[in-house]
């Protein structure tokens, strides 16, 4: 694998520095994901902007974390599963829900279970969601706007999951207590 540097403020391209500031403002640190993405400043900026837009959707903070965790699990991204498990805790996602996603088990909350199912199918089917799956999601109380907001979350996590796979991003110490390894790793 090609070595992708864990940039700091001295090694990062100048175009990445405003994104470092944004990441530090949001997370209180510059996560290793941002350090890796800094090799392509436009990628880092896009990831942060898409994340900021995802935060403005009609999905609740808990629902957004369910989407992000589900995509990360489906893509087998240990970095994002660890980081978003911490962010899910901070967003007050019930521990039983986060554990179920991490372990691929049943989710006790019917609405969050429907969101997890729809997100999984969306990723697995690359957007070609069967009508019955879409109907089940809508019947669970979600609307058409939220269907497309889940697409936004999938796009956001695809950027980071794929970057982590290619760049071999190591989990930050701040997230280490929620480390996760994909099955068959």
Helices and strands as residue ranges (DSSP letters): G 14-16, H 17-27, H 32-37, G 38-40, H 41-54, H 61-74, H 78-90, H 95-103, H 110-124, H 131-139, H 144-167, G 173-178
